[in-house]
């Protein structure tokens, strides 16, 4: 499958938001009380939050296309200071969300290749992310040489207690 990873602009922001919301709901409703992910969507996938991110030079937003169709989204942060244990020259992988119909086709691996190339281009020492302790993403990142650094937790309200545990993972570009 041929993929294209295009920067998000005001011209394609609606696609980013709609694909992001749909893919999030397809994969993560089980995390939320009453299967209501609105705290996450309001904080990270509302038009206001994405426009605000586009105006931040440290935030990078991409629309992932597969064979010309919208397949997922990617969001990165340059030099995040969220975690003291992470070197200053870092790339935080906030989101790779793929629609169900595109999962398992190698798109995630190709997208990670793009992320690794981007980290090298920007001369980052570390790529890091938060991964759920349960589920497929943990094994996906392990398969791509990410290692567990420490425990972390989802801080948003209304996440089920049994789903809050995460791992902070990292790898060199």
SVG drawing of the C-alpha trace seen along z (x, -y; Angstrom):
<svg xmlns="http://www.w3.org/2000/svg" viewBox="-22 -30 43 37">
<polyline fill="none" stroke="black" stroke-width="0.4" points="0.0,0.0 1.4,-3.4 1.3,-6.0 1.6,-9.8 2.1,-11.8 1.0,-15.3 1.2,-18.3 -2.1,-19.5 -3.1,-23.0 -6.3,-25.0 -7.3,-23.6 -7.3,-20.0 -7.8,-20.4 -11.4,-19.1 -10.1,-15.8 -7.5,-15.5 -10.2,-16.1 -12.8,-13.7 -10.3,-10.9 -8.8,-11.4 -12.1,-11.2 -13.3,-8.2 -10.0,-6.3 -9.9,-7.2 -13.5,-5.9 -12.7,-2.7 -9.8,-1.9 -10.2,-3.5 -13.9,-3.7 -13.2,-0.9 -11.0,-3.4 -13.8,-5.7 -16.7,-5.6 -19.9,-5.2 -17.7,-4.9 -17.7,-8.7 -14.3,-10.0 -15.4,-13.6 -12.7,-14.8 -10.0,-13.5 -11.7,-14.7 -12.3,-18.2 -8.7,-18.4 -6.9,-17.0 -9.2,-16.7 -11.5,-19.8 -11.0,-22.4 -9.9,-24.9 -7.2,-22.6 -5.8,-21.6 -5.7,-25.2 -3.9,-26.2 -1.4,-23.3 -0.9,-24.4 0.1,-27.9 2.8,-26.3 6.1,-25.7 6.9,-22.7 3.7,-20.9 3.6,-18.9 0.3,-17.5 0.0,-15.2 -2.7,-13.4 -1.8,-9.9 -3.1,-8.8 -3.1,-5.2 -3.6,-4.8 -5.0,-8.3 -7.6,-7.9 -7.5,-9.3 -6.2,-6.5 -5.0,-8.1 -3.4,-11.0 0.0,-11.7 0.9,-14.3 4.4,-15.0 6.0,-17.5 9.6,-18.8 11.6,-19.1 8.9,-18.3 9.6,-19.1 6.9,-16.9 9.3,-14.3 12.5,-15.2 14.1,-11.8 14.0,-12.6 16.9,-14.5 16.0,-18.1 16.6,-17.3 13.6,-14.9 10.7,-14.1 7.4,-13.1 5.2,-10.8 1.7,-11.9 -0.5,-10.1 -0.5,-7.6 -4.2,-6.7 -5.3,-4.6 -8.8,-3.8 -9.7,-0.2 -9.8,0.6 -6.2,-0.4 -4.8,1.3 -2.6,4.3 -1.5,3.2 2.0,1.9 0.9,-1.7 1.8,-2.1 5.3,-0.7 5.8,-3.0 4.6,-6.0 7.1,-5.1 9.8,-5.1 8.7,-8.7 8.9,-9.6 12.4,-8.2 13.6,-10.0 12.1,-13.3 13.8,-12.8 17.2,-12.3 16.5,-15.4 15.9,-17.5 18.9,-16.0 16.9,-14.5 18.6,-12.3 15.4,-10.4 11.9,-9.5 9.5,-8.8 5.8,-8.1 3.3,-6.9 1.8,-3.4 -1.1,-1.7 0.1,1.2 -2.6,3.4 -3.3,3.9 -1.7,4.1 0.2,0.7 2.7,1.9 3.8,4.9 3.9,2.7 6.3,0.3 8.4,3.1 8.6,4.7 10.1,1.3 12.8,1.3 11.1,-1.0 12.0,-0.2 10.1,-0.8 11.6,-3.6 9.0,-3.9 5.4,-3.7 3.0,-6.6 -0.7,-7.2 -3.5,-8.8 -4.4,-12.1 -7.7,-12.9 -10.9,-12.7 -13.4,-9.9 -10.9,-7.3 -11.7,-3.9 -9.2,-3.3 -8.2,0.1 -7.2,-1.6 -5.1,-4.5 -1.8,-2.6 0.7,-3.3 4.4,-3.0 6.7,-5.7 8.8,-4.2 11.7,-5.5 14.3,-4.7 17.0,-6.4 16.2,-7.7"/>
</svg>
